[in-house]
Amino acid sequence: MIRRVGLAVAAAAILVLTGADDGRAQQGGPFAPRLYVNDTAITNYEFNQRVQFLRLLGNPPRIEKVALDGLIDDRLRMDEAKRLGVSVSDEALQEGMEEFAARGSLDLDQFVALIGQAGVSKESFRDFVKAGLAWREVVRTRYGPRTQVTDAEIDRAVQSAASGSGTAGTQVLLSEIVLRADTPDYRRDAMALARQLSDSIDSAGAFAAAARKYSVARSRDQGGRMGWMPLSKLPPAIAGQVLALGPGKVSAPIEMDNAIVLFQLRS
């Protein structure tokens, strides 16, 4: 029995089938349980679908671990949503699927056809989107009133750092992943990869490995590691995101003129 603590939910017991048990699960066919989360099975079929889906989104490092962790998180998210009475309407789900497809400049039918060619079902895609939407509503329900930060508040914090008051002399130690985005096709692919990396990277080592593999910046040879820099030297849009990070956390994708950038706050 192990416990995941990555989500702000009640501790959830997860029974993992390993070794001989995992072998029996595989022999049981695609709908045999691979592991259980809160007494609900994640099947071999769901795992294989998620792996294939991630390959289409950018083929992240350690893809099988990313796939399994994502499925576990999705179960926990849906359990917490159910506990809080949060649901996703059919209309919201449809809009969420359309919005996801639009990130690749496709309509929903085109996107479903594209993933279908790779063996990923529309149902698997729908479950993926639904878990994300449900978790978004859980976060809004539980933390929204306490975590909303206005643009004005960000501007004041950045100006405070620049003027030497409040956070006088504040410096940050960052790592970066810079993805090429100087054409529409490169930007589309870079954004899809950046979102996947932002959601899946959970350590400095994983960020460094991704930087060496994907980044086009000179810092890639150092695993994306940058030196200390004053917070006031960063553009306000980047400084605002950095201010919201905790050590080890990865920013959401930041769009630049010819690049998509991720930052990890080291200190």
C-alpha positions as CSV (number, residue, x, y, z in Angstrom):
1,M,0.0,0.0,0.0
2,I,1.3,3.4,-0.9
3,R,0.0,6.9,-0.5
4,R,0.0,9.8,-2.9
5,V,0.3,13.3,-1.4
6,G,0.7,15.4,-4.5
7,L,-3.0,16.5,-4.6
8,A,-4.8,18.5,-1.9
9,V,-7.1,15.7,-1.2
10,A,-7.7,13.2,1.7
11,A,-5.0,10.5,1.8
12,A,-5.9,7.9,-0.8
13,A,-4.8,4.2,-0.5
14,I,-3.5,2.8,-3.7
15,L,-2.8,-0.9,-4.2
16,V,-0.2,-1.4,-6.9
17,L,0.1,-4.7,-8.7
18,T,3.8,-5.4,-9.2
19,G,6.0,-8.4,-10.1
20,A,4.0,-11.6,-10.5
21,D,0.7,-9.8,-9.8
22,D,1.4,-7.4,-12.6
23,G,2.2,-10.3,-14.9
24,R,-1.2,-11.9,-14.1
25,A,-2.9,-8.5,-14.8
26,Q,-1.3,-8.4,-18.2
27,Q,-2.3,-12.0,-18.9
28,G,-5.8,-11.1,-17.9
29,G,-6.2,-9.0,-21.0
30,P,-6.6,-5.3,-21.7
31,F,-9.4,-4.7,-19.1
32,A,-7.6,-6.5,-16.3
33,P,-6.7,-4.1,-13.4
34,R,-3.2,-2.7,-13.4
35,L,-3.6,-1.0,-10.0
36,Y,-6.4,0.2,-7.7
37,V,-7.0,3.7,-6.5
38,N,-9.6,4.0,-3.7
39,D,-11.0,0.6,-4.7
40,T,-11.4,1.7,-8.3
41,A,-9.3,-0.2,-10.9
42,I,-7.1,1.4,-13.5
43,T,-7.0,-1.1,-16.3
44,N,-4.3,-2.1,-18.7
45,Y,-6.4,-0.6,-21.5
46,E,-6.6,2.8,-19.8
47,F,-2.9,2.7,-19.2
48,N,-2.1,1.8,-22.8
49,Q,-4.5,4.5,-24.1
50,R,-2.8,7.2,-21.9
51,V,0.7,6.2,-23.0
52,Q,-0.3,6.4,-26.7
53,F,-2.1,9.8,-26.1
54,L,1.1,11.2,-24.4
55,R,3.1,10.1,-27.4
56,L,0.9,12.2,-29.6
57,L,1.2,15.2,-27.3
58,G,5.0,15.2,-27.2
59,N,6.4,11.9,-26.0
60,P,7.7,13.1,-22.6
61,P,10.6,11.3,-20.8
62,R,9.7,8.3,-18.7
63,I,6.4,8.2,-20.5
64,E,5.0,5.1,-18.8
65,K,5.6,6.6,-15.3
66,V,4.0,9.9,-16.5
67,A,1.0,8.0,-17.9
68,L,0.4,6.0,-14.7
69,D,0.9,9.0,-12.4
70,G,-1.5,10.9,-14.5
71,L,-4.2,8.3,-14.3
72,I,-3.7,8.0,-10.6
73,D,-4.0,11.8,-10.2
74,D,-7.1,11.8,-12.4
75,R,-8.8,9.2,-10.1
76,L,-8.0,11.2,-7.0
77,R,-9.2,14.4,-8.7
78,M,-12.5,12.8,-9.6
79,D,-12.9,11.3,-6.1
80,E,-12.4,14.7,-4.5
81,A,-14.8,16.3,-7.0
82,K,-17.4,13.7,-6.0
83,R,-16.8,14.3,-2.3
84,L,-17.3,18.0,-2.8
85,G,-20.3,17.6,-5.0
86,V,-18.5,19.1,-8.0
87,S,-19.6,17.9,-11.4
88,V,-18.8,18.7,-15.0
89,S,-21.8,19.4,-17.3
90,D,-22.0,17.9,-20.7
91,E,-21.8,21.4,-22.2
92,A,-18.7,22.3,-20.2
93,L,-17.1,19.0,-21.2
94,Q,-17.9,19.6,-24.9
95,E,-16.4,23.0,-24.7
96,G,-13.3,21.7,-22.9
97,M,-12.7,19.1,-25.6
98,E,-13.2,21.7,-28.3
99,E,-10.8,24.1,-26.6
100,F,-8.1,21.3,-26.2
101,A,-8.5,20.4,-29.9
102,A,-8.2,24.1,-30.9
103,R,-4.7,24.3,-29.3
104,G,-3.6,22.3,-32.3
105,S,-5.6,24.4,-34.7
106,L,-8.1,21.6,-35.2
107,D,-11.8,21.3,-34.6
108,L,-13.0,18.5,-32.3
109,D,-13.9,16.1,-35.1
110,Q,-10.5,16.5,-36.7
111,F,-8.7,16.0,-33.4
112,V,-10.7,12.9,-32.6
113,A,-10.0,11.5,-36.1
114,L,-6.3,12.2,-35.6
115,I,-5.9,10.5,-32.3
116,G,-8.1,7.7,-33.5
117,Q,-5.6,6.9,-36.2
118,A,-3.1,6.3,-33.4
119,G,-5.5,4.0,-31.6
120,V,-6.7,6.5,-28.9
121,S,-10.5,6.5,-28.4
122,K,-12.7,9.5,-28.0
123,E,-13.8,8.1,-24.7
124,S,-10.2,8.1,-23.4
125,F,-9.7,11.7,-24.5
126,R,-13.1,12.7,-22.9
127,D,-12.0,11.1,-19.5
128,F,-8.7,13.0,-19.7
129,V,-10.4,16.4,-20.3
130,K,-13.2,15.7,-17.7
131,A,-10.7,15.0,-14.9
132,G,-8.9,18.3,-15.7
133,L,-12.1,20.3,-15.7
134,A,-13.3,18.7,-12.5
135,W,-10.1,19.5,-10.7
136,R,-10.2,23.1,-11.9
137,E,-13.6,23.4,-10.3
138,V,-12.4,21.7,-7.1
139,V,-9.6,24.2,-6.9
140,R,-12.0,27.1,-7.5
141,T,-14.4,25.8,-4.9
142,R,-11.8,25.2,-2.2
143,Y,-9.2,27.8,-2.8
144,G,-10.5,30.3,-5.3
145,P,-11.4,33.1,-2.9
146,R,-8.0,32.8,-1.2
147,T,-5.7,32.5,-4.3
148,Q,-6.9,35.1,-6.7
149,V,-4.2,37.6,-7.4
150,T,-4.9,40.6,-9.5
151,D,-2.7,42.1,-12.1
152,A,-2.4,45.2,-10.0
153,E,-1.0,43.2,-7.1
154,I,1.6,41.5,-9.3
155,D,2.6,44.9,-10.7
156,R,3.0,46.3,-7.2
157,A,5.1,43.4,-6.1
158,V,7.4,43.7,-9.1
159,Q,7.7,47.5,-8.7
160,S,8.5,47.0,-5.0
161,A,11.4,44.7,-6.0
162,A,12.6,47.1,-8.6
163,S,12.5,50.1,-6.3
164,G,14.4,48.4,-3.5
165,S,11.4,48.3,-1.0
166,G,9.6,45.4,0.5
167,T,11.5,42.7,-1.3
168,A,14.6,44.8,-1.7
169,G,17.5,43.0,-3.4
170,T,15.4,39.9,-4.1
171,Q,17.2,37.5,-6.4
172,V,16.0,34.2,-7.9
173,L,17.7,31.1,-9.0
174,L,16.0,29.7,-12.1
175,S,16.2,26.9,-14.6
176,E,14.7,27.3,-18.1
177,I,13.4,25.3,-21.0
178,V,13.1,27.3,-24.2
179,L,11.1,25.7,-27.0
180,R,11.3,27.0,-30.6
181,A,8.0,28.7,-31.7
182,D,8.9,30.8,-34.6
183,T,6.3,29.3,-37.0
184,P,2.6,28.4,-36.4
185,D,3.5,24.7,-36.5
186,Y,6.4,25.0,-34.1
187,R,4.4,27.1,-31.7
188,R,1.5,24.6,-31.7
189,D,3.8,21.7,-31.0
190,A,5.9,23.7,-28.5
191,M,2.8,24.7,-26.5
192,A,1.5,21.1,-26.4
193,L,4.9,19.9,-25.1
194,A,5.3,22.8,-22.7
195,R,1.9,22.1,-21.1
196,Q,2.8,18.4,-20.7
197,L,6.1,19.1,-19.2
198,S,4.7,21.7,-16.8
199,D,2.1,19.2,-15.6
200,S,4.4,16.2,-15.3
201,I,7.8,17.5,-14.1
202,D,8.1,17.0,-10.3
203,S,11.8,17.3,-9.6
204,A,14.9,19.3,-10.5
205,G,16.4,16.2,-12.1
206,A,13.4,15.7,-14.3
207,F,13.5,19.4,-15.4
208,A,17.2,19.2,-16.2
209,A,16.6,16.0,-18.3
210,A,13.8,17.7,-20.2
211,A,16.0,20.8,-20.7
212,R,18.8,18.8,-22.2
213,K,16.4,16.9,-24.5
214,Y,14.1,19.7,-25.7
215,S,15.5,23.2,-24.9
216,V,17.1,25.3,-27.7
217,A,18.7,27.7,-25.3
218,R,22.5,27.6,-24.6
219,S,21.7,26.7,-21.0
220,R,20.5,23.2,-22.2
221,D,24.0,21.8,-21.6
222,Q,23.7,22.8,-17.9
223,G,20.2,21.2,-17.7
224,G,18.6,24.6,-18.1
225,R,20.3,26.0,-15.0
226,M,20.8,29.8,-14.9
227,G,22.7,31.9,-12.4
228,W,21.3,34.2,-9.7
229,M,19.5,37.2,-11.1
230,P,17.6,40.2,-9.6
231,L,13.8,39.7,-9.8
232,S,13.6,43.3,-11.1
233,K,15.5,42.3,-14.2
234,L,12.8,40.0,-15.3
235,P,9.9,41.1,-17.6
236,P,6.8,41.8,-15.5
237,A,4.9,38.8,-17.0
238,I,7.7,36.4,-16.1
239,A,8.3,38.0,-12.7
240,G,4.7,37.7,-11.9
241,Q,4.8,33.9,-12.5
242,V,8.0,33.5,-10.6
243,L,6.6,35.3,-7.6
244,A,3.8,32.7,-7.5
245,L,6.2,29.7,-7.6
246,G,7.5,27.7,-4.6
247,P,11.0,26.2,-4.7
248,G,11.0,23.3,-7.2
249,K,7.8,24.3,-8.9
250,V,7.5,24.8,-12.6
251,S,5.7,27.7,-14.2
252,A,2.9,27.5,-16.7
253,P,4.1,27.9,-20.3
254,I,5.1,31.5,-21.1
255,E,4.6,32.7,-24.6
256,M,7.4,34.9,-26.1
257,D,7.8,36.3,-29.6
258,N,9.6,33.2,-31.0
259,A,9.6,30.8,-28.1
260,I,7.6,29.1,-25.4
261,V,9.4,29.1,-22.1
262,L,9.1,27.2,-18.9
263,F,10.9,28.2,-15.7
264,Q,11.6,26.2,-12.5
265,L,12.4,28.1,-9.3
266,R,15.4,26.5,-7.6
267,S,15.8,29.1,-4.9
